[in-house]
Amino acid sequence: MLNKLRLLTPGPTPLPEEVRLVLARDMIHHRKQDFVRVMERIQPGLQYLFGTSQQVLPLSCSGTGAMHAAVTNLFAPGEKVLVIEGGKFGERWREIAQSQKLEVVSLVLENGQAVTAEAVREALAADPAVRGVLVQASETSTGVLHPVHELGAVTRDRDVLLVVDGISAVGISPCPMDAWGIDCLLTGSQKGLMLPPGLALLALSARAWDKVRAVGPANFYFNLLAERDKSLVHQTLFTSPVNLLQGLAVSLDLFREATLEGVYRKQWALTAMARTGAASLGLDLLARTHFTWGLTSIRLPAGIDGSLVLKAAAERCGVIMAGGQGEMKKSVIRLGHMGHVDWSDVLAGLHALKTGLAAAGGYSAAKSYMEEAVHAYEEALDGGYPEMRA
């Protein structure tokens, strides 16, 4: 009998049935009233999700496109930015900034390490020319959760914009834009939002919009001022992925129904479950303290090839997980538990991990890992998630 396929990667993530059904509807025209009604419907839900009173702009691109849009609209060539470089996506901030002729100062962190507010404060004090801090809320390559709420307390009283990649954080762990002093928050459709790839979302603070006007349009396509004007009349600047926006409307309804409080409680409990289960299997966790809620990065024992673990997990258990990135490609397994995933999926992921380990090297795991994982899940669900306030 074939196994049920379970997609437990850091994105794309599984789609709820309600979303899949709306994606199958007949196409509508992006300049007609049916589309206007979709746009009217999604804006309040996006502001609820982002925790902002500002417009949230849908962009027809991946999350990396939104990162590019943020850099090119907020900073002029020659300006200096501080990049928190704690993994592959921190490196991406640096690469985008350098490609746009910005001067980059990097805070380079070890894998599994989160930045501290004090380190950022010291870097800004040492170099008053810095005009932006570019950081991941969740560094997907390592499973680290950076303390964005603390960074906002550092930047909000300075002439420094806090630009946050929330691609694997928005809809997964708290990241309230206005309350935390975030000047730019962006995300992608294929993670916590429970949609296919191809849509990005971006919001700017009032002072960030002032900076955009001062810098002036640098792109024909990613012109955020023009995009905002269109958004205010429930339109988009160019042709949009119409079906993804229809799916987004349904996804946002699901967030309202569950409430952000409920979503965060579930995500926190799934994280506790995955981390406890992996530790019970005798495995080390890459991020020890500041860890992402939507995925768990797990170190493999010496001599175990991660590609063999992933292959066996997929073929024998129907579970698709991801390896590490860069130098960690074969030494780390990333177990995703974001979006439309529940406790049974995470248990299946832990079983697949155990199976893959055995296939890759005869690894002998603890028999109680499932019981311990379920206990951690129930305890975290009852106890609630950390407040994460500065």
C-alpha positions in Angstrom: 0.0 0.0 0.0 1.3 3.4 -0.9 2.0 5.9 1.9 0.1 9.2 2.1 2.4 11.9 0.8 3.3 14.5 3.5 5.1 17.6 2.6 7.1 18.7 5.6 9.6 21.1 4.0 10.3 24.7 4.9 8.1 25.6 2.0 6.1 25.1 -0.1 3.7 23.8 2.5 0.5 21.7 2.3 -2.7 23.5 1.1 -6.0 23.4 3.0 -8.9 21.9 1.1 -10.7 25.3 1.1 -7.8 26.9 -0.6 -7.4 24.1 -3.2 -11.0 24.4 -4.1 -10.9 28.1 -4.7 -7.8 27.7 -6.8 -9.8 25.5 -9.1 -12.4 28.1 -9.9 -12.8 29.7 -13.3 -10.5 32.6 -14.1 -11.6 36.2 -13.5 -10.2 39.3 -15.2 -7.8 41.4 -13.2 -9.2 44.7 -14.2 -12.9 44.0 -13.6 -15.2 44.3 -10.6 -14.8 40.7 -9.5 -11.1 41.3 -8.9 -11.8 44.6 -7.1 -14.1 42.7 -4.7 -11.3 40.2 -4.0 -8.8 43.0 -3.3 -11.4 44.7 -1.0 -11.8 41.5 0.8 -8.1 40.7 1.4 -6.8 44.1 2.6 -8.3 44.0 6.1 -7.2 40.4 6.6 -3.6 41.3 5.5 -3.5 44.2 8.0 -4.7 41.8 10.7 -2.1 39.3 9.8 0.8 41.8 9.6 -0.4 43.8 12.7 -0.4 47.1 10.8 -2.7 50.0 9.9 -0.7 50.5 6.7 -1.5 49.1 3.3 -0.1 45.6 2.6 0.9 45.3 -1.0 0.6 42.1 -3.0 3.5 41.7 -5.4 3.6 39.2 -8.3 6.9 37.5 -7.4 8.6 35.2 -4.9 9.7 36.4 -1.5 13.1 37.2 -2.9 11.4 39.7 -5.3 9.9 41.4 -2.2 13.4 41.6 -0.7 14.7 43.2 -3.9 11.7 45.6 -3.9 12.4 46.6 -0.3 16.1 47.3 -0.9 15.7 49.3 -4.1 12.8 51.4 -2.9 14.1 52.2 0.6 17.8 52.9 -0.1 19.7 54.9 -2.7 23.0 53.6 -4.2 25.9 54.5 -1.9 23.8 54.4 1.3 25.0 52.1 4.1 23.1 49.2 5.6 23.8 46.7 8.4 23.0 43.1 7.4 22.4 40.4 9.9 24.1 37.5 8.2 23.2 34.3 10.1 22.6 31.9 7.2 21.9 31.6 3.5 19.0 34.2 3.6 21.1 36.7 5.5 23.6 36.2 2.8 20.8 36.9 0.3 20.1 40.3 1.9 23.8 41.1 1.5 23.9 40.0 -2.1 20.8 42.0 -3.0 22.2 45.1 -1.3 25.5 44.8 -3.0 23.9 44.3 -6.4 22.2 47.7 -5.9 25.5 49.4 -5.0 24.7 49.8 -1.3 27.6 49.9 1.2 27.1 46.8 3.4 28.3 46.2 6.9 27.7 42.6 8.0 27.2 41.1 11.4 28.2 37.5 10.6 26.9 34.8 13.0 27.7 31.2 13.5 25.1 28.7 12.3 22.4 28.3 14.9 23.2 31.6 16.6 20.7 34.5 16.8 21.8 38.2 16.8 21.5 40.2 20.0 20.0 43.7 20.3 23.2 44.7 22.1 25.3 43.7 19.1 23.1 45.7 16.7 23.1 48.7 19.1 26.9 48.6 19.2 27.2 48.3 15.4 24.9 51.3 14.9 26.8 53.4 17.5 30.1 52.6 15.9 28.8 53.6 12.4 26.2 56.4 12.4 26.1 56.4 8.6 24.0 53.2 8.7 20.5 53.8 7.4 19.0 50.4 7.6 19.1 47.0 9.4 18.3 44.1 7.2 17.4 40.9 9.1 15.4 37.7 8.9 12.7 37.2 11.5 13.2 33.5 10.9 16.4 32.4 9.2 15.0 29.4 7.3 18.4 27.9 6.5 19.3 27.3 10.2 16.0 27.4 12.0 17.0 30.5 14.1 14.5 33.1 15.2 16.1 36.5 15.5 14.7 38.8 18.3 13.0 41.3 16.0 10.9 42.8 18.8 14.2 43.8 20.6 15.8 45.1 17.4 12.8 47.4 16.9 13.4 48.9 20.3 17.0 49.7 19.0 16.1 51.3 15.7 12.8 53.1 16.3 14.4 56.1 17.9 17.2 56.3 15.3 17.3 57.4 11.7 17.6 53.7 10.8 14.9 51.6 9.1 14.3 48.0 10.4 13.7 45.8 7.3 12.4 42.3 8.2 12.2 39.2 6.0 9.2 37.5 7.5 8.9 34.9 4.8 9.0 31.9 7.3 7.6 33.9 10.2 4.4 35.8 9.2 1.4 33.6 10.0 3.7 31.3 12.0 5.0 33.2 15.0 4.2 36.7 16.4 5.6 39.5 14.3 3.2 42.5 14.8 4.7 45.2 12.6 3.4 48.4 14.2 3.8 47.2 17.8 7.4 46.1 17.3 8.5 49.1 15.3 9.2 47.2 12.1 9.6 49.6 9.1 9.3 47.0 6.4 7.8 43.5 6.8 7.5 41.1 3.9 6.5 37.5 3.3 5.8 34.9 0.6 2.7 32.9 -0.1 4.1 29.4 0.1 4.8 29.1 3.8 2.6 30.2 6.7 0.0 31.6 4.3 -0.8 28.0 3.0 -0.7 29.0 -0.7 1.3 27.9 -3.8 4.5 30.0 -4.5 4.3 33.0 -6.7 2.9 35.8 -4.5 4.7 38.1 -2.1 3.3 40.6 0.4 5.0 43.8 1.7 4.1 46.6 4.1 5.9 49.7 5.1 5.7 52.0 8.1 4.8 55.7 7.7 8.5 56.7 8.0 9.5 54.1 5.5 7.0 55.6 3.0 8.7 59.0 3.6 12.0 57.4 2.8 10.6 55.8 -0.4 9.4 59.2 -1.6 12.8 60.7 -0.8 14.7 58.0 -2.7 12.4 58.1 -5.7 11.4 55.2 -8.0 14.3 53.0 -9.0 12.3 50.3 -10.7 9.7 50.2 -13.5 8.3 46.9 -12.1 8.9 47.2 -8.3 7.6 50.7 -8.0 6.1 50.7 -4.5 4.7 54.2 -4.7 2.7 53.3 -7.8 1.8 50.0 -6.4 0.4 51.6 -3.3 -1.7 54.0 -5.3 -3.2 51.1 -7.1 -3.8 49.2 -3.9 -5.8 52.1 -2.5 -8.3 51.7 -5.3 -8.3 47.9 -4.9 -6.1 47.2 -7.9 -2.5 46.1 -8.7 0.0 47.9 -10.9 0.5 45.0 -13.3 -1.1 41.6 -14.1 -1.4 39.6 -10.9 -1.6 35.9 -10.1 -5.4 36.2 -9.8 -6.0 32.6 -8.6 -3.4 33.1 -5.8 -5.2 36.2 -4.6 -8.5 34.4 -4.6 -6.8 31.7 -2.5 -5.3 34.3 -0.3 -8.8 35.6 0.5 -9.8 32.2 1.7 -6.5 31.7 3.6 -7.0 34.9 5.4 -10.6 33.8 6.4 -9.0 30.7 7.9 -6.7 32.9 10.0 -9.6 35.0 11.2 -11.6 31.9 12.1 -8.6 30.3 14.0 -7.4 33.7 15.4 -3.7 34.6 15.4 -3.7 33.5 19.1 -4.9 30.1 18.1 -2.5 29.8 15.2 0.5 30.8 17.3 -0.5 28.3 20.1 -0.6 25.5 17.6 2.7 26.4 15.9 4.4 26.7 19.2 3.1 23.3 20.3 4.2 21.7 17.0 7.6 23.2 17.5 7.9 21.7 21.0 6.8 18.4 19.6 9.4 18.3 16.8 12.2 19.4 19.0 11.4 17.0 21.8 11.0 14.1 19.4 14.3 14.8 17.7 16.1 15.1 21.0 14.5 11.8 22.1 15.9 10.2 19.0 19.3 11.2 20.3 19.9 14.0 17.8 21.3 17.5 18.4 19.3 20.6 17.4 21.1 23.3 15.4 19.3 26.3 17.1 19.5 25.8 20.9 17.7 28.8 22.3 16.3 31.2 19.7 14.5 28.8 17.3 12.0 29.1 14.5 8.5 28.0 15.2 7.8 26.7 11.7 10.7 24.3 11.2 13.3 22.4 13.2 16.9 22.0 12.0 18.4 18.8 13.2 22.1 17.8 13.2 22.8 14.3 11.9 25.4 12.1 13.6 28.8 12.0 12.2 29.1 9.7 9.2 25.4 9.8 8.3 24.6 11.2 4.8 21.5 13.4 4.9 20.7 12.8 1.3 20.2 9.1 2.1 18.1 9.9 5.1 15.8 12.1 3.0 15.6 9.5 0.2 14.6 6.7 2.6 12.1 9.0 4.4 10.4 9.8 1.1 10.4 6.3 -0.4 9.5 4.3 2.7 7.3 6.7 4.6 6.0 9.2 2.0 7.5 12.1 4.0 9.3 14.9 2.1 11.7 16.9 4.3 14.6 19.1 3.4 18.3 19.0 3.9 20.6 21.8 5.1 21.9 24.5 2.8 25.5 25.2 1.7 28.0 23.5 3.9 25.2 21.8 5.9 23.6 20.2 2.9 24.3 16.6 4.0 24.7 17.1 7.8 21.4 18.8 8.7 17.8 17.7 8.2 15.1 20.4 8.2 11.7 19.2 9.4 9.0 21.7 8.4 5.9 22.1 10.5 4.4 25.4 9.3 1.1 26.2 7.8 -1.5 23.5 7.2 0.3 20.9 9.3 -1.0 19.1 12.5 0.4 16.9 15.2 -0.1 13.7 13.2 2.0 15.1 10.4 4.9 15.9 12.8 4.7 12.4 14.3 4.9 11.0 10.8 7.9 13.2 10.2 9.7 11.9 13.3 9.0 8.3 12.3 10.3 9.0 8.8 13.4 10.6 10.3 14.0 7.5 12.4 13.4 5.3 9.4 15.8 7.3 7.3 18.5 7.3 9.9 18.3 3.5 10.1 18.5 3.2 6.4 21.5 5.5 6.2 23.6 3.9 8.9 21.8 1.5 11.2 21.0 4.2 13.7 19.3 2.9 16.9 16.8 5.3 18.2 14.9 5.6 21.5 11.5 3.7 21.5 9.8 6.4 23.5 10.3 9.3 21.1 6.7 9.4 20.0 5.3 9.4 23.5 7.7 12.1 24.6 6.9 14.2 21.5 3.1 14.0 22.2 3.6 14.9 25.8 5.6 18.0 24.8 2.9 18.9 22.3 0.1 18.7 24.9 2.1 20.5 27.5 3.0 23.4 25.1 -0.6 23.6 23.8 -2.0 23.9 27.4 0.8 26.3 28.5 0.5 28.7 25.6 3.2 30.3 23.6 5.9 32.9 24.8 4.7 36.5 24.6 7.9 37.6 22.8 7.4 41.2 23.7 10.3 43.6 24.1 
